């Protein structure tokens, strides 16, 4: 992915979702929250599904940031799956227990 503006990639999450009839659906199979990291406009962010150590490399004044999801195998071989990138600067976590109304 190429950053169009300077940003913190820690505000983004990539979801592996379902894909059918030419569009994504609400199924979520896996998620990768990007680490807090400032990148500049024009930088590249490369996410591998395999294991590895995060690193950066500069070439002609452009940085490439290499990140690793830590999966044992590729997760993109299934045509019924799609990648969806969300900007999520603010989020809440829940314990899994919701209070019942009433």
N, C-alpha and C positions, 0 to 999 in steps of 0.2 A: 504494500500500500504506500502511496505517496502523500505526505502531509501537504495540504494546500496552504496552511497557515501555521504559525508557531502554536503549539498546544502541548498539554500534558496528556500523554496516552493513557495514564491511569484513570482517566474519566471515561474509558471505553471498555466494552465487553463484546467479545465475538461469540455468537451462539451457533451451534450446529443444530439446525432446525429441519423439519420435514419439508419436502418439496413434492408437489403433485399438481398436475394439470397446468403447468407453466407458472406456478406461484408457490410461495412459502406458506406454511400453515403454523398453527400454534404449538406443535410438538417441539420440545427442546430436549435434545439428547446429550448435549455437552456444552460447557461454557468455559471460556478463557477470559479472565479479568486481566487486562494489561497492567503491568507494574507502573507505579508513579514514576514518570520520566518525562522531562521536557524535551521536545524535539522541535527543530526549526522548519520553517517553510521550505519545501523541496526535499526534505529528508525522506528516506525510505524506511518503512517498518516491515520486516520480514518475519513471519511467524511460521516456524516448523512444528509439525505435530510430534516429532520424535523428541527424545531427550537430548539435552545439551546444555552448555553454559552460555548465558546471555553475553553478548559482546557488541561492539560497535566498530565500524571501519569507515575511514574517510577516503574519498576518491574525488578529485577535482572539486573540492570545497562542498561536497555533498556527503552527508553522513548516512550510512546504512546501519540500522539497528536490528540485530538478529536476536530473536526470542524463541523459546522452546516450550511447547505445551506439555511434554513429558509423557506422551502416549506411547504404548508398546508397538503400535502399528498405525498406518495411515487411516484417517477417519473419513476421507473424501472420496473413496472409490464407489460408493453407493449413489446412483442417480436419484434416489428418493430422499437425498439430504442436500441441504443448502447452507451457505454461510450468511449470517446476518450480523452486521456491525451496528451496535447501539451506542449512542452517546448517553452516558448515565452519570453526570457529575454529582447528582444527589440521589441517595437511595437509603432505604431503611431496611433493617434486618428484623425478622420475626422469629420467635422461639419455636414456632410450629404449633403453639397453643393459642387459639383465638377465643376471646370471651364470647359466650352466647348471649344474644339479646333475650330479654324476657323476664 
